Amino acid sequence: MKAKIDRNGILKVERAGEMKTQCCPYTPENYTSYCGDWCPKFEEVPENAKLHLSYRVKVCGGSTYEIIADERPKGAAHAQE
């Protein structure tokens, strides 16, 4: 699946042709707790570490997403929930 990380570090997954915010699967019925780079279960996995061409994100030890856009500012600290 394709995804992007928005400027705040929140994971957005492509579904039905549009990017939708991924909610945290560990907080059921709480649609304001988002999946993002502040979570210890959010693992960034480089595809080609030497060239930094692309990378994937593994979420909660399961689903893996191909990151097609990373909108986080360079050098900024991880986002806060």
BELCOR-V586946 format. One record per backbone hydrogen bond with DSSP energy under -1.0 kcal/mol. CO is the residue of the C=O (numbers start at 1). NH is the residue of the N-H. Records with the same first field share a line. If there is no record, write none. Layout:
CO: NH ; NH
This chain:
1: 66
2: 14
3: 68
4: 12
5: 71
6: 9
9: 37
10: 6
11: 22
12: 4
13: 20
15: 18
18: 15
20: 13
22: 35
24: 27
27: 30
30: 33
33: 24
35: 11
36: 39
39: 42
41: 60
43: 58
45: 56
48: 52
54: 47
55: 67
56: 45
57: 65
58: 43
59: 62
63: 59
65: 57
66: 3
69: 5
73: 76
